[in-house]
């Protein structure tokens, strides 16, 4: 595995799986994304220029998010059921409070980017047909 790291972010290229993932974190909150090779390759290089690494990573597909609970109980939201496998490099500390499927659906519809929406809808369709 290859890693890149900066203030508030860490990215990984898993050669075995052929996937790129990244974590954004701040004060106990953490969000995990699937990113593409172009983003990974630009992170922490001169080619990145003045681009914000957080903004670059947020263009990827959101997999999992945990809010530390500074204004309520710590809560996790799962956007991809396979997030732990996709981010096997990460030490994800799960919490007992989970966002409901309905709340996750609302979050995706209101705030998700196209990649997140597309995968979420596909995952919902597969669950509905099984």
BAZASE-234848 format. One line per 10 residues: their letters; for each residue x, y, z of N, C-alpha, C. Coordinates in steps of 0.02 Angstrom, whole numbers, padded with zeros to 5 digits, m for minus. Layout:
a> X,Y,Z,X,Y,Z,X,Y,Z ~ ... .
REM end
This chain:
xxxxxxxxxx> 00042,m00059,00000,00000,00000,00000,00044,00062,00000 ~ 00022,00112,m00038,00057,00176,m00040,00014,00228,m00005 ~ 00046,00271,00035,00010,00321,00073,00036,00391,00058 ~ m00008,00439,00064,00008,00510,00062,m00029,00541,00121 ~ 00001,00591,00151,m00029,00618,00212,m00017,00693,00216 ~ m00067,00729,00241,m00061,00800,00252,m00103,00820,00312 ~ m00108,00884,00324,m00146,00909,00381,m00220,00895,00371 ~ m00247,00850,00412,m00318,00834,00410,m00338,00783,00357 ~ m00290,00753,00322,m00307,00704,00271,m00253,00650,00266 ~ m00275,00593,00241,m00229,00537,00225,m00260,00500,00167 .
xxxxxxxxxx> m00218,00480,00120,m00242,00444,00060,m00202,00380,00052 ~ m00234,00330,00022,m00202,00265,00013,m00216,00237,m00056 ~ m00165,00208,m00086,m00174,00169,m00147,m00160,00097,m00128 ~ m00210,00054,m00134,m00205,m00017,m00119,m00192,m00053,m00185 ~ m00129,m00073,m00197,m00111,m00105,m00260,m00147,m00171,m00270 ~ m00158,m00209,m00217,m00192,m00274,m00223,m00263,m00266,m00248 ~ m00299,m00218,m00221,m00369,m00207,m00240,m00376,m00159,m00299 ~ m00322,m00122,m00312,m00325,m00073,m00367,m00371,m00014,m00352 ~ m00376,00006,m00288,m00420,00061,m00270,m00383,00115,m00231 ~ m00409,00175,m00236,m00383,00233,m00201,m00436,00257,m00152 .
xxxxxxxxxx> m00417,00266,m00090,m00463,00291,m00040,m00429,00346,00001 ~ m00469,00385,00036,m00442,00440,00075,m00485,00454,00136 ~ m00454,00482,00187,m00489,00501,00248,m00478,00576,00259 ~ m00533,00610,00275,m00530,00679,00299,m00548,00676,00372 ~ m00509,00708,00415,m00525,00705,00486,m00511,00771,00521 ~ m00551,00784,00572,m00543,00843,00612,m00578,00833,00678 ~ m00541,00839,00733,m00568,00836,00801,m00614,00777,00813 ~ m00595,00719,00792,m00634,00659,00803,m00683,00642,00748 ~ m00701,00690,00706,m00744,00676,00649,m00701,00646,00594 ~ m00729,00600,00556,m00692,00570,00501,m00739,00552,00443 .
xxxxxxxxxx> m00716,00564,00383,m00754,00546,00323,m00706,00507,00278 ~ m00730,00452,00250,m00690,00410,00206,m00719,00412,00135 ~ m00676,00419,00087,m00696,00426,00017,m00658,00377,m00027 ~ m00690,00357,m00081,m00654,00324,m00136,m00636,00380,m00184 ~ m00572,00386,m00200,m00549,00438,m00246,m00521,00405,m00309 ~ m00503,00445,m00357,m00474,00415,m00418,m00398,00426,m00419 ~ m00366,00393,m00466,m00293,00396,m00472,m00269,00468,m00483 ~ m00306,00507,m00521,m00286,00575,m00536,m00281,00617,m00471 ~ m00330,00610,m00428,m00329,00647,m00365,m00271,00622,m00322 ~ m00265,00556,m00315,m00211,00528,m00274,m00142,00552,m00298 .
xxxxxxxxxx> m00132,00549,m00364,m00068,00568,m00392,m00052,00642,m00384 ~ m00103,00684,m00381,m00092,00757,m00373,m00081,00776,m00300 ~ m00108,00737,m00253,m00102,00755,m00183,m00029,00761,m00162 ~ m00014,00814,m00126,00052,00824,m00096,00108,00826,m00148 ~ 00094,00856,m00206,00145,00864,m00258,00143,00936,m00283 ~ 00194,00958,m00318,00193,01026,m00347,00135,01035,m00397 ~ 00113,00981,m00430,00058,00985,m00478,m00008,01005,m00443 ~ m00010,00996,m00377,m00070,01013,m00340,m00081,01089,m00340 ~ m00026,01126,m00345,m00031,01199,m00346,m00066,01224,m00284 ~ m00113,01270,m00293,m00150,01299,m00238,m00214,01262,m00223 .
xxxxxxxxxx> m00224,01205,m00254,m00286,01167,m00243,m00290,01144,m00170 ~ m00350,01143,m00144,m00362,01122,m00075,m00370,01046,m00075 ~ m00327,01009,m00038,m00332,00936,m00039,m00401,00911,m00015 ~ m00430,00946,00033,m00496,00925,00058,m00548,00930,00002 ~ m00546,00983,m00035,m00592,00993,m00091,m00582,00939,m00144 ~ m00519,00923,m00158,m00504,00871,m00208,m00532,00804,m00185 ~ m00522,00787,m00122,m00545,00722,m00095,m00621,00719,m00094 ~ m00654,00774,m00077,m00727,00775,m00073,m00761,00763,m00140 ~ m00724,00768,m00194,m00753,00752,m00260,m00761,00677,m00270 ~ m00730,00638,m00226,m00737,00565,m00230,m00803,00541,m00201 .
xxxxxxxxxx> m00811,00476,m00201,m00873,00445,m00176,m00868,00435,m00101 ~ m00916,00463,m00064,m00917,00457,00008,m00935,00385,00028 ~ m00895,00355,00071,m00905,00286,00092,m00932,00281,00163 ~ m00907,00322,00208,m00923,00317,00279,m00907,00383,00313 ~ m00948,00400,00362,m00935,00462,00399,m00952,00451,00472 ~ m00910,00479,00515,m00922,00475,00587,m00913,00545,00617 ~ m00965,00566,00653,m00962,00630,00689,m00951,00614,00762 ~ m00903,00648,00793,m00882,00631,00861,m00932,00644,00915 ~ m00983,00683,00903,m01035,00693,00952,m01023,00752,00998 ~ m00989,00802,00975,m00977,00860,01017,m01042,00897,01036 .
xxxxxxxxxx> m01094,00888,00996,m01159,00918,01012,m01213,00865,01020 ~ m01195,00804,01030,m01241,00749,01038,m01201,00685,01038 ~ m01235,00627,01035,m01198,00564,01035,m01158,00555,00971 ~ m01101,00522,00976,m01062,00506,00916,m01107,00465,00869 ~ m01106,00482,00806,m01150,00450,00757,m01111,00432,00695 ~ m01126,00374,00667,m01095,00354,00605,m01147,00347,00551 ~ m01126,00361,00490,m01169,00354,00432,m01131,00312,00380 ~ m01162,00257,00360,m01132,00211,00312,m01163,00223,00244 ~ m01121,00242,00196,m01144,00254,00128,m01129,00196,00082 ~ m01081,00154,00101,m01064,00094,00063,m01053,00038,00112 .
xxxxxxxxxx> m01093,m00015,00105,m01089,m00071,00152,m01020,m00103,00155 ~ m00980,m00093,00103,m00913,m00123,00099,m00857,m00075,00119 ~ m00875,m00021,00155,m00824,00030,00170,m00765,00003,00209 ~ m00777,m00043,00256,m00721,m00069,00297,m00672,m00109,00254 ~ m00697,m00145,00205,m00654,m00182,00159,m00617,m00135,00112 ~ m00652,m00085,00087,m00621,m00037,00042,m00566,00004,00076 ~ m00576,00019,00140,m00528,00058,00179,m00496,00014,00232 ~ m00472,m00043,00213,m00443,m00090,00261,m00382,m00062,00297 ~ m00351,m00012,00270,m00293,00020,00300,m00311,00065,00359 ~ m00374,00085,00362,m00395,00134,00412,m00416,00100,00477 .
xxxxxxxxxx> m00401,00133,00531,m00423,00110,00596,m00489,00146,00612 ~ m00544,00118,00588,m00609,00150,00596,m00639,00126,00662 ~ m00649,00174,00707,m00680,00158,00771,m00755,00168,00764 ~ m00791,00112,00761,m00863,00114,00753,m00896,00141,00816 ~ m00956,00167,00810,m00992,00191,00869,m01062,00160,00868 ~ m01096,00162,00925,m01160,00127,00931,m01218,00163,00898 ~ m01214,00228,00890,m01268,00266,00859,m01258,00268,00784 ~ m01306,00242,00747,m01300,00241,00674,m01358,00280,00643 ~ m01343,00316,00590,m01396,00351,00554,m01441,00299,00522 ~ m01505,00312,00524,m01553,00266,00492,m01544,00269,00416 .
xxxxxxxxxx> m01570,00219,00383,m01568,00218,00310,m01604,00279,00281 ~ m01659,00298,00313,m01697,00356,00290,m01657,00420,00296 ~ m01622,00429,00353,m01581,00489,00362,m01522,00490,00314 ~ m01492,00431,00303,m01437,00426,00256,m01461,00444,00186 ~ m01520,00419,00168,m01549,00434,00103,m01559,00509,00095 ~ m01586,00541,00146,m01596,00614,00144,m01529,00651,00137 ~ m01480,00630,00175,m01413,00661,00171,m01385,00655,00100 ~ m01390,00595,00071,m01363,00584,00004,m01400,00629,m00046 ~ m01466,00632,m00042,m01505,00672,m00089,m01489,00746,m00084 ~ m01480,00771,m00022,m01468,00842,m00012,m01395,00863,m00022 .
xxxxxxxxxx> m01348,00822,00002,m01279,00843,00005,m01230,00800,m00034 ~ m01252,00742,m00058,m01206,00697,m00092,m01188,00720,m00161 ~ m01126,00705,m00182,m01107,00720,m00250,m01134,00664,m00296 ~ m01125,00671,m00361,m01154,00623,m00408,m01128,00552,m00398 ~ m01063,00545,m00383,m01035,00478,m00372,m01067,00444,m00312 ~ m01076,00482,m00258,m01107,00454,m00197,m01180,00436,m00211 ~ m01217,00481,m00244,m01288,00468,m00259,m01296,00406,m00302 ~ m01255,00401,m00354,m01259,00344,m00400,m01249,00278,m00364 ~ m01197,00274,m00323,m01183,00211,m00287,m01237,00197,m00235 ~ m01259,00248,m00199,m01311,00239,m00147,m01375,00211,m00179 .
xxxxxxxxxx> m01396,00240,m00234,m01457,00217,m00267,m01450,00145,m00293 ~ m01392,00129,m00320,m01379,00061,m00344,m01381,00012,m00285 ~ m01351,00030,m00230,m01349,m00013,m00170,m01420,m00023,m00143 ~ m01460,00031,m00142,m01531,00026,m00119,m01571,m00021,m00165 ~ m01560,m00014,m00230,m01595,m00057,m00278,m01577,m00130,m00268 ~ m01513,m00144,m00257,m01491,m00214,m00246,m01521,m00242,m00182 ~ m01526,m00203,m00130,m01556,m00226,m00067,m01630,m00239,m00075 ~ m01663,m00195,m00115,m01734,m00202,m00126,m01752,m00263,m00168 ~ m01707,m00284,m00211,m01721,m00341,m00255,m01699,m00408,m00224 ~ m01665,m00406,m00166,m01644,m00469,m00136,m01692,m00492,m00083 .
REM end
